Structure formats: C-alpha cells, structure tokens
Amino acid sequence: MIVMNRNGATQAGQQPEVHAPEGRTPDQHDAYTVATCLREADHDGHLLAALKPNLMPQQA
C-alpha cells in the first residue's frame, strides 16, 4: 500500500494520518489526498501509463 505523508511524499507501508488537517473534514481530506496522488502521477507520467495500458488487439 502506498500512503501520502504530510509533505506529499509517498512511502509503502506507512500508516496514514487518522485526523484531517484543520479546516477540512475527514472526507475532504481523503478527496484532497487522492487528488494530490493523481496530480503527481499525472505530472511524472505514471497516470497516463496506468490509464492506457499496452493491450493486444484482441484485448481492446
């Protein structure tokens, strides 16, 4: 499992924070965390690779 820490870095096996930062509900913080991970994956090219896998013609 990959988890984002307060600084935006991700590390496997790290436990997530159980409280949301001030000013956000837990649900808002969850949405923020997912959006941040997706933004970083898009920035470094991993998102496109995940959303457009190399498929054989018969798999498409």
GROMACS elastic network, one bead per residue, 0.5 to 0.9 nm:
[ bonds ]
;  ai    aj funct       b0    kb
    1    11     6  0.83318   500
    1    12     6  0.54501   500
    1    13     6  0.57156   500
    1    14     6  0.79981   500
    2    10     6  0.61259   500
    2    11     6  0.56214   500
    2    13     6  0.63988   500
    2    14     6  0.72277   500
    3     9     6  0.82091   500
    3    10     6  0.53029   500
    3    11     6  0.58385   500
    3    12     6  0.63941   500
    3    13     6  0.71976   500
    3    14     6  0.59599   500
    3    15     6  0.69814   500
    3    16     6  0.61627   500
    4     7     6  0.78075   500
    4     8     6  0.55905   500
    4     9     6  0.54854   500
    4    11     6  0.68050   500
    4    14     6  0.81228   500
    4    15     6  0.89975   500
    4    16     6  0.71691   500
    4    33     6  0.71885   500
    4    36     6  0.88011   500
    4    37     6  0.75660   500
    5     8     6  0.53967   500
    5     9     6  0.55669   500
    5    10     6  0.61218   500
    5    11     6  0.78121   500
    5    14     6  0.80803   500
    5    15     6  0.86764   500
    5    16     6  0.70407   500
    5    17     6  0.77722   500
    6     9     6  0.74389   500
    6    17     6  0.84275   500
    7    10     6  0.87436   500
    8    33     6  0.86185   500
    8    36     6  0.77501   500
    8    37     6  0.82402   500
   10    14     6  0.81803   500
   10    37     6  0.86396   500
   11    14     6  0.58672   500
   12    15     6  0.89162   500
   15    18     6  0.87547   500
   16    19     6  0.89835   500
   17    20     6  0.74249   500
   18    26     6  0.84632   500
   19    22     6  0.88640   500
   19    25     6  0.87285   500
   19    26     6  0.67128   500
   19    29     6  0.87525   500
   20    23     6  0.80676   500
   20    24     6  0.60287   500
   20    25     6  0.61402   500
   20    26     6  0.50530   500
   20    27     6  0.83880   500
   20    28     6  0.81440   500
   20    29     6  0.56884   500
   20    30     6  0.82472   500
   21    24     6  0.59478   500
   21    25     6  0.80082   500
   21    26     6  0.83322   500
   21    29     6  0.72935   500
   22    25     6  0.80945   500
   24    27     6  0.78359   500
   24    28     6  0.55886   500
   24    29     6  0.58760   500
   25    28     6  0.50770   500
   25    29     6  0.61810   500
   25    30     6  0.86143   500
   26    29     6  0.50551   500
   26    30     6  0.61653   500
   26    31     6  0.87048   500
   27    30     6  0.50360   500
   27    31     6  0.62849   500
   27    32     6  0.85974   500
   28    31     6  0.51123   500
   28    32     6  0.61108   500
   28    33     6  0.85903   500
   29    33     6  0.60569   500
   29    34     6  0.86106   500
   30    33     6  0.51314   500
   30    34     6  0.62734   500
   30    35     6  0.85928   500
   31    34     6  0.52354   500
   31    35     6  0.60863   500
   31    36     6  0.85377   500
   32    35     6  0.51163   500
   32    36     6  0.60607   500
   32    37     6  0.86352   500
   33    36     6  0.51129   500
   33    37     6  0.62395   500
   33    38     6  0.86438   500
   34    37     6  0.51536   500
   34    38     6  0.61739   500
   34    39     6  0.85778   500
   35    38     6  0.50801   500
   35    39     6  0.60496   500
   35    40     6  0.86250   500
   36    39     6  0.50356   500
   36    40     6  0.62043   500
   36    41     6  0.85442   500
   37    40     6  0.52127   500
   37    41     6  0.61224   500
   37    42     6  0.85656   500
   38    41     6  0.50061   500
   38    42     6  0.60452   500
   38    43     6  0.85083   500
   38    47     6  0.69569   500
   39    42     6  0.50654   500
   39    43     6  0.60881   500
   39    44     6  0.87595   500
   39    47     6  0.84290   500
   40    44     6  0.62581   500
   40    45     6  0.85013   500
   40    46     6  0.84451   500
   40    47     6  0.84053   500
   41    44     6  0.53977   500
   41    45     6  0.60405   500
   41    48     6  0.81526   500
   42    45     6  0.51862   500
   42    46     6  0.60658   500
   42    48     6  0.66001   500
   43    46     6  0.78031   500
   43    47     6  0.80540   500
   44    47     6  0.78225   500
   45    48     6  0.57529   500
   45    49     6  0.66548   500
   45    50     6  0.89409   500
   46    49     6  0.51679   500
   46    50     6  0.61478   500
   46    51     6  0.86668   500
   47    50     6  0.50745   500
   47    51     6  0.61209   500
   47    52     6  0.84619   500
   48    51     6  0.51348   500
   48    52     6  0.58722   500
   48    53     6  0.83890   500
   49    52     6  0.52399   500
   49    53     6  0.58821   500
   49    54     6  0.84124   500
   50    53     6  0.59366   500
   52    55     6  0.85231   500
   55    58     6  0.79394   500
   55    59     6  0.57978   500
   55    60     6  0.61931   500
   56    59     6  0.52470   500
   56    60     6  0.66775   500
   57    60     6  0.54511   500
